[in-house]
Structure formats: structure tokens, C-alpha cells
Amino acid sequence: MSDLKWHGYEPKPIFPTLSEALIEVKNDPHGCFFG
């Protein structure tokens, strides 16, 4: 969703650590962060 608002990340809304969240962003398995 591209409306300049924050939205929950449906596949996994909560990560136990920042490093796990950053790994998910880097891998971007659903194309949510880098298309």
C-alpha cells in the first residue's frame, strides 16, 4: 500500500529483535520494501 502512512506487515507484524526485522527487510520475500 503506497499512501505515505504506516501499515502493519501482514506476514509477520511483530519481530522479537531489530536484527530479525532487518533481515526480513533485506530479504523482502513479499516485495513490500523494494518492489
CHARMM-style PDB file with segment names, atoms N, HN, CA, C and O in Angstrom:
ATOM      1  N   MET     1       0.857  -1.171   0.000  1.00  0.00      PROA
ATOM      2  CA  MET     1       0.000   0.000   0.000  1.00  0.00      PROA
ATOM      3  C   MET     1       0.899   1.229   0.000  1.00  0.00      PROA
ATOM      4  O   MET     1       1.795   1.348   0.836  1.00  0.00      PROA
ATOM      5  N   SER     2       0.670   2.108  -0.900  1.00  0.00      PROA
ATOM      6  HN  SER     2      -0.058   2.012  -1.579  1.00  0.00      PROA
ATOM      7  CA  SER     2       1.509   3.279  -1.043  1.00  0.00      PROA
ATOM      8  C   SER     2       0.694   4.544  -0.816  1.00  0.00      PROA
ATOM      9  O   SER     2       0.251   5.186  -1.768  1.00  0.00      PROA
ATOM     10  N   ASP     3       0.496   4.901   0.466  1.00  0.00      PROA
ATOM     11  HN  ASP     3       0.856   4.379   1.239  1.00  0.00      PROA
ATOM     12  CA  ASP     3      -0.272   6.099   0.780  1.00  0.00      PROA
ATOM     13  C   ASP     3       0.425   6.984   1.820  1.00  0.00      PROA
ATOM     14  O   ASP     3      -0.205   7.839   2.442  1.00  0.00      PROA
ATOM     15  N   LEU     4       1.731   6.766   1.997  1.00  0.00      PROA
ATOM     16  HN  LEU     4       2.242   6.071   1.491  1.00  0.00      PROA
ATOM     17  CA  LEU     4       2.564   7.544   2.919  1.00  0.00      PROA
ATOM     18  C   LEU     4       2.132   7.403   4.385  1.00  0.00      PROA
ATOM     19  O   LEU     4       2.424   8.281   5.198  1.00  0.00      PROA
ATOM     20  N   LYS     5       1.445   6.318   4.726  1.00  0.00      PROA
ATOM     21  HN  LYS     5       1.208   5.606   4.066  1.00  0.00      PROA
ATOM     22  CA  LYS     5       1.053   6.043   6.107  1.00  0.00      PROA
ATOM     23  C   LYS     5       1.688   4.727   6.539  1.00  0.00      PROA
ATOM     24  O   LYS     5       2.030   3.890   5.704  1.00  0.00      PROA
ATOM     25  N   TRP     6       1.843   4.550   7.854  1.00  0.00      PROA
ATOM     26  HN  TRP     6       1.565   5.230   8.532  1.00  0.00      PROA
ATOM     27  CA  TRP     6       2.386   3.310   8.389  1.00  0.00      PROA
ATOM     28  C   TRP     6       1.315   2.229   8.368  1.00  0.00      PROA
ATOM     29  O   TRP     6       0.155   2.479   8.693  1.00  0.00      PROA
ATOM     30  N   HSD     7       1.721   1.028   7.983  1.00  0.00      PROA
ATOM     31  HN  HSD     7       2.664   0.825   7.719  1.00  0.00      PROA
ATOM     32  CA  HSD     7       0.820  -0.113   7.955  1.00  0.00      PROA
ATOM     33  C   HSD     7       1.531  -1.320   8.544  1.00  0.00      PROA
ATOM     34  O   HSD     7       2.753  -1.439   8.447  1.00  0.00      PROA
ATOM     35  N   GLY     8       0.765  -2.211   9.154  1.00  0.00      PROA
ATOM     36  HN  GLY     8      -0.227  -2.114   9.234  1.00  0.00      PROA
ATOM     37  CA  GLY     8       1.342  -3.443   9.677  1.00  0.00      PROA
ATOM     38  C   GLY     8       1.838  -4.321   8.540  1.00  0.00      PROA
ATOM     39  O   GLY     8       1.293  -4.296   7.437  1.00  0.00      PROA
ATOM     40  N   TYR     9       2.866  -5.088   8.815  1.00  0.00      PROA
ATOM     41  HN  TYR     9       3.310  -5.109   9.711  1.00  0.00      PROA
ATOM     42  CA  TYR     9       3.427  -6.013   7.830  1.00  0.00      PROA
ATOM     43  C   TYR     9       2.727  -7.342   8.030  1.00  0.00      PROA
ATOM     44  O   TYR     9       3.060  -8.090   8.950  1.00  0.00      PROA
ATOM     45  N   GLU    10       1.760  -7.641   7.175  1.00  0.00      PROA
ATOM     46  HN  GLU    10       1.490  -7.033   6.428  1.00  0.00      PROA
ATOM     47  CA  GLU    10       0.875  -8.791   7.346  1.00  0.00      PROA
ATOM     48  C   GLU    10       1.569 -10.133   7.562  1.00  0.00      PROA
ATOM     49  O   GLU    10       1.144 -10.886   8.439  1.00  0.00      PROA
ATOM     50  N   PRO    11       2.625 -10.473   6.799  1.00  0.00      PROA
ATOM     51  CA  PRO    11       3.216 -11.794   7.017  1.00  0.00      PROA
ATOM     52  C   PRO    11       3.690 -12.039   8.453  1.00  0.00      PROA
ATOM     53  O   PRO    11       3.601 -13.160   8.955  1.00  0.00      PROA
ATOM     54  N   LYS    12       4.192 -10.992   9.110  1.00  0.00      PROA
ATOM     55  HN  LYS    12       4.265 -10.082   8.702  1.00  0.00      PROA
ATOM     56  CA  LYS    12       4.667 -11.134  10.490  1.00  0.00      PROA
ATOM     57  C   LYS    12       4.686  -9.733  11.117  1.00  0.00      PROA
ATOM     58  O   LYS    12       5.663  -9.002  10.950  1.00  0.00      PROA
ATOM     59  N   PRO    13       3.630  -9.353  11.832  1.00  0.00      PROA
ATOM     60  CA  PRO    13       3.533  -7.984  12.334  1.00  0.00      PROA
ATOM     61  C   PRO    13       4.498  -7.630  13.464  1.00  0.00      PROA
ATOM     62  O   PRO    13       4.769  -6.451  13.692  1.00  0.00      PROA
ATOM     63  N   ILE    14       5.025  -8.637  14.181  1.00  0.00      PROA
ATOM     64  HN  ILE    14       4.805  -9.595  13.997  1.00  0.00      PROA
ATOM     65  CA  ILE    14       5.931  -8.359  15.306  1.00  0.00      PROA
ATOM     66  C   ILE    14       7.174  -9.233  15.194  1.00  0.00      PROA
ATOM     67  O   ILE    14       7.079 -10.439  14.967  1.00  0.00      PROA
ATOM     68  N   PHE    15       8.343  -8.611  15.356  1.00  0.00      PROA
ATOM     69  HN  PHE    15       8.420  -7.631  15.540  1.00  0.00      PROA
ATOM     70  CA  PHE    15       9.610  -9.333  15.364  1.00  0.00      PROA
ATOM     71  C   PHE    15      10.223  -9.203  16.753  1.00  0.00      PROA
ATOM     72  O   PHE    15      10.185  -8.125  17.346  1.00  0.00      PROA
ATOM     73  N   PRO    16      10.787 -10.287  17.279  1.00  0.00      PROA
ATOM     74  CA  PRO    16      11.349 -10.238  18.633  1.00  0.00      PROA
ATOM     75  C   PRO    16      12.570  -9.330  18.760  1.00  0.00      PROA
ATOM     76  O   PRO    16      12.821  -8.781  19.833  1.00  0.00      PROA
ATOM     77  N   THR    17      13.330  -9.167  17.678  1.00  0.00      PROA
ATOM     78  HN  THR    17      13.125  -9.613  16.807  1.00  0.00      PROA
ATOM     79  CA  THR    17      14.524  -8.325  17.746  1.00  0.00      PROA
ATOM     80  C   THR    17      14.610  -7.448  16.493  1.00  0.00      PROA
ATOM     81  O   THR    17      14.035  -7.764  15.452  1.00  0.00      PROA
ATOM     82  N   LEU    18      15.328  -6.365  16.621  1.00  0.00      PROA
ATOM     83  HN  LEU    18      15.795  -6.108  17.467  1.00  0.00      PROA
ATOM     84  CA  LEU    18      15.548  -5.472  15.487  1.00  0.00      PROA
ATOM     85  C   LEU    18      16.313  -6.196  14.386  1.00  0.00      PROA
ATOM     86  O   LEU    18      16.011  -6.025  13.205  1.00  0.00      PROA
ATOM     87  N   SER    19      17.303  -7.004  14.763  1.00  0.00      PROA
ATOM     88  HN  SER    19      17.548  -7.143  15.723  1.00  0.00      PROA
ATOM     89  CA  SER    19      18.099  -7.689  13.748  1.00  0.00      PROA
ATOM     90  C   SER    19      17.237  -8.637  12.914  1.00  0.00      PROA
ATOM     91  O   SER    19      17.457  -8.759  11.709  1.00  0.00      PROA
ATOM     92  N   GLU    20      16.265  -9.309  13.525  1.00  0.00      PROA
ATOM     93  HN  GLU    20      16.086  -9.210  14.504  1.00  0.00      PROA
ATOM     94  CA  GLU    20      15.361 -10.181  12.770  1.00  0.00      PROA
ATOM     95  C   GLU    20      14.487  -9.371  11.817  1.00  0.00      PROA
ATOM     96  O   GLU    20      14.218  -9.804  10.696  1.00  0.00      PROA
ATOM     97  N   ALA    21      14.052  -8.218  12.254  1.00  0.00      PROA
ATOM     98  HN  ALA    21      14.270  -7.867  13.165  1.00  0.00      PROA
ATOM     99  CA  ALA    21      13.248  -7.351  11.381  1.00  0.00      PROA
ATOM    100  C   ALA    21      14.080  -6.863  10.204  1.00  0.00      PROA
ATOM    101  O   ALA    21      13.588  -6.813   9.076  1.00  0.00      PROA
ATOM    102  N   LEU    22      15.320  -6.507  10.450  1.00  0.00      PROA
ATOM    103  HN  LEU    22      15.720  -6.548  11.365  1.00  0.00      PROA
ATOM    104  CA  LEU    22      16.180  -6.022   9.371  1.00  0.00      PROA
ATOM    105  C   LEU    22      16.500  -7.126   8.365  1.00  0.00      PROA
ATOM    106  O   LEU    22      16.625  -6.857   7.170  1.00  0.00      PROA
ATOM    107  N   ILE    23      16.633  -8.357   8.836  1.00  0.00      PROA
ATOM    108  HN  ILE    23      16.531  -8.575   9.807  1.00  0.00      PROA
ATOM    109  CA  ILE    23      16.847  -9.486   7.929  1.00  0.00      PROA
ATOM    110  C   ILE    23      15.631  -9.646   7.023  1.00  0.00      PROA
ATOM    111  O   ILE    23      15.775  -9.875   5.822  1.00  0.00      PROA
ATOM    112  N   GLU    24      14.444  -9.527   7.590  1.00  0.00      PROA
ATOM    113  HN  GLU    24      14.327  -9.341   8.566  1.00  0.00      PROA
ATOM    114  CA  GLU    24      13.211  -9.643   6.792  1.00  0.00      PROA
ATOM    115  C   GLU    24      13.139  -8.541   5.747  1.00  0.00      PROA
ATOM    116  O   GLU    24      12.756  -8.793   4.605  1.00  0.00      PROA
ATOM    117  N   VAL    25      13.504  -7.319   6.128  1.00  0.00      PROA
ATOM    118  HN  VAL    25      13.815  -7.114   7.056  1.00  0.00      PROA
ATOM    119  CA  VAL    25      13.501  -6.199   5.179  1.00  0.00      PROA
ATOM    120  C   VAL    25      14.514  -6.457   4.067  1.00  0.00      PROA
ATOM    121  O   VAL    25      14.216  -6.243   2.892  1.00  0.00      PROA
ATOM    122  N   LYS    26      15.703  -6.915   4.433  1.00  0.00      PROA
ATOM    123  HN  LYS    26      15.945  -7.089   5.388  1.00  0.00      PROA
ATOM    124  CA  LYS    26      16.742  -7.189   3.430  1.00  0.00      PROA
ATOM    125  C   LYS    26      16.302  -8.283   2.460  1.00  0.00      PROA
ATOM    126  O   LYS    26      16.490  -8.146   1.251  1.00  0.00      PROA
ATOM    127  N   ASN    27      15.721  -9.363   2.975  1.00  0.00      PROA
ATOM    128  HN  ASN    27      15.569  -9.474   3.957  1.00  0.00      PROA
ATOM    129  CA  ASN    27      15.278 -10.464   2.120  1.00  0.00      PROA
ATOM    130  C   ASN    27      14.051 -10.083   1.301  1.00  0.00      PROA
ATOM    131  O   ASN    27      13.909 -10.522   0.160  1.00  0.00      PROA
ATOM    132  N   ASP    28      13.174  -9.282   1.862  1.00  0.00      PROA
ATOM    133  HN  ASP    28      13.289  -8.926   2.789  1.00  0.00      PROA
ATOM    134  CA  ASP    28      11.968  -8.768   1.199  1.00  0.00      PROA
ATOM    135  C   ASP    28      11.215  -9.853   0.418  1.00  0.00      PROA
ATOM    136  O   ASP    28      10.987  -9.702  -0.782  1.00  0.00      PROA
ATOM    137  N   PRO    29      10.826 -10.952   1.096  1.00  0.00      PROA
ATOM    138  CA  PRO    29      10.222 -12.078   0.391  1.00  0.00      PROA
ATOM    139  C   PRO    29       8.871 -11.780  -0.284  1.00  0.00      PROA
ATOM    140  O   PRO    29       8.449 -12.518  -1.175  1.00  0.00      PROA
ATOM    141  N   HSD    30       8.204 -10.712   0.134  1.00  0.00      PROA
ATOM    142  HN  HSD    30       8.547 -10.113   0.857  1.00  0.00      PROA
ATOM    143  CA  HSD    30       6.898 -10.391  -0.443  1.00  0.00      PROA
ATOM    144  C   HSD    30       6.935  -9.134  -1.308  1.00  0.00      PROA
ATOM    145  O   HSD    30       5.893  -8.679  -1.779  1.00  0.00      PROA
ATOM    146  N   GLY    31       8.121  -8.568  -1.521  1.00  0.00      PROA
ATOM    147  HN  GLY    31       8.968  -8.937  -1.138  1.00  0.00      PROA
ATOM    148  CA  GLY    31       8.259  -7.384  -2.359  1.00  0.00      PROA
ATOM    149  C   GLY    31       7.636  -6.134  -1.756  1.00  0.00      PROA
ATOM    150  O   GLY    31       7.257  -5.215  -2.482  1.00  0.00      PROA
ATOM    151  N   CYS    32       7.528  -6.094  -0.442  1.00  0.00      PROA
ATOM    152  HN  CYS    32       7.835  -6.840   0.149  1.00  0.00      PROA
ATOM    153  CA  CYS    32       6.899  -4.943   0.224  1.00  0.00      PROA
ATOM    154  C   CYS    32       7.852  -3.757   0.376  1.00  0.00      PROA
ATOM    155  O   CYS    32       7.403  -2.614   0.460  1.00  0.00      PROA
ATOM    156  N   PHE    33       9.150  -4.013   0.412  1.00  0.00      PROA
ATOM    157  HN  PHE    33       9.515  -4.942   0.343  1.00  0.00      PROA
ATOM    158  CA  PHE    33      10.101  -2.957   0.716  1.00  0.00      PROA
ATOM    159  C   PHE    33      10.864  -2.463  -0.509  1.00  0.00      PROA
ATOM    160  O   PHE    33      11.153  -1.272  -0.625  1.00  0.00      PROA
ATOM    161  N   PHE    34      11.187  -3.365  -1.414  1.00  0.00      PROA
ATOM    162  HN  PHE    34      10.953  -4.333  -1.320  1.00  0.00      PROA
ATOM    163  CA  PHE    34      11.990  -2.979  -2.577  1.00  0.00      PROA
ATOM    164  C   PHE    34      11.329  -3.355  -3.896  1.00  0.00      PROA
ATOM    165  O   PHE    34      11.969  -3.327  -4.948  1.00  0.00      PROA
ATOM    166  N   GLY    35      10.052  -3.706  -3.839  1.00  0.00      PROA
ATOM    167  HN  GLY    35       9.533  -3.728  -2.984  1.00  0.00      PROA
ATOM    168  CA  GLY    35       9.303  -3.985  -5.065  1.00  0.00      PROA
ATOM    169  C   GLY    35       9.644  -5.272  -5.623  1.00  0.00      PROA
ATOM    170  OT1 GLY    35       9.101  -5.660  -6.657  1.00  0.00      PROA
TER     171      GLY     35
END
